[in-house]
Structure formats: structure tokens, C-alpha cells
Amino acid sequence: MGPADATHLVRGAQAEALAAQFLQRHGLAIVARNFRTRHGEIDLIARDGDTLVFVEVRLREHRGFGGAAASVTARKQQRVVMAARAYLARFPAEPACRFDAILLDRLDAAAIVWERDVIARD
């Protein structure tokens, strides 16, 4: 891993920490971070009342390929849904859930865009 990769990982971790703090300030409880399966990863898993929320955090500081929202591709959405299914398999009955995105174009809590229910489940 080169210096650019290490910087990318650090910036990603900072974005996830900002997102977790933001969600907690809005009443959500963080129950897991960086849940990984062989199919994909979920950055944050939170509870919003009785609803389980799978959160994708996207930091896109350069707009050359579109902003943070553009980086949530159909393939990325599919991987998040597959990872969520693995997480949900541990429950005897599937709880209500939704998929949110926290979008940042810079590492600044004031720049957070919170998109709720962004991924349709099949």
C-alpha cells in the first residue's frame, strides 16, 4: 500500500467518524462500524428507533468523476444490500430497516448531506 492509499484510508475513517457523530446528534445509535462480508462492507449500522439503518459514507473531495452521490453506483448498492442480508441473517425475525447515505464533498460536519432510504431493496 502506497502513501496515496494510506491517505485515502485515513480520510475515509475521518469521514466515517464525522458521519457517526452526525447521526448520533440526530438521535441514532451506532451499533456497528465497518461490518465486512465477502460480498461487501457496510460503513455504519445504526438504530433509529425500531429501524435498523445501514449507512454508506461517501467522501468525494474532487468532482472530476462526479460528487459523493455519483459514487454510490448500482454495483456499490448491490454490495451493500448483500452485506446487509448477511447482517440481518443473525436475527430470528428481520427488523424494519432502511439504507441511508452520508455524502461529503469535504471533511466538514457542516457539509454533510444525509440521504435517507436511498437503496431500494428487492
N, C-alpha and C positions, 0 to 999 in steps of 0.2 A: 504494500500500500504506500503510495507516494504522498507528499505533503498536501497536494490538492485534495486527495481522498480524505485525509485526516481532517482537513479544514471543513470539508463538506459534512463529515460525521459530527464534528463539534457544532457546526451551525445547525444541523438537524436536531441535535439534542437540545440546543438552546431554544429552538422553535417549539419543540415538544414541551419543554418546561414552561415557556410562556403560555402555551395553549392550555396546559393543565391548570395553571394559576388562574387564567381567564375563566375556564369552565367552573372552577371551584368558587370563584367570586360570583358566578351566576347560579349557584346553588347545586351544581352537580358534584357527585362524589366520585373520585377516581378510584377504580377498583383494580386496574391492571395497566401496565405500560409495556410496550413492545412485545405483545403476545405474538409468538412466531410458530408457524407450522411449515411443513414442507411446501405448502401451496402459497403462502404469503404471510404478511405481517400486519398487525393492527397496531397503530401507534399508541392509542389510548382507548381504554374501555372505561366507561363511566356509568353511573346510575343517575337518572333524572326522575326522581320519584320511583315509580314501579317499572320504569322503562330502562332497559339496558341500551346504552348508546355506544356504538363503535365509531371511533373518531379517526379520520385520516387528517394528518397535519401536513400541509404543503407550504414550503418556503421557496419562493421563486424571486430572487432579487434582480435577475436580469430578464427583461421582457423579450429577448431575441426569439424565443420559441413560444411566446405567449406568457401570460401570468400564471399565478399559482393555480387558478381554476382550470386552466388549459392542461395542466399536468395531471389532472385526475382523469386519465384516459379510460376507455372501456375495459382494456386489459387490466389496469390497476383496480378498477371497480370489481372486476371478476375475482381477482386475487383476494381482495378484502372480504368479499362475500364468502369465498371458500374458507378463509381463515376464521370468519365469524361462525360458520357452520361447525367447525371443529371446536370452537369455544362453547357454543350452545349445546353440543353433544354431552357435556358434563352435567346438564340439568335434567331432572326427571321429566319436567314439563317446560317447554320453551317459553321463556318470558317475553313480554312485549319488547320489541327492540326497534331501533332505527339506526341509520347511518348518517353521520354528520361529517362536515369538513371544516377545518380551521385553516383559513387561507391567509398567508402573509406575503407581502412584497418587500418587507424589511423586518428586521428583528426589533419590533416596537409593538408593545401591547395595544397602543392606540391605533395601529394599522391592521388589527385583526378583523377579518370578515368571517362570521360564523354562519355557515350554510347548514340548515337542518334538513334532515330527511332527503339527502341528495342521491342516494343509490336505491334504485328500485329492486326489491327482492322478487325472485321468481317463485 
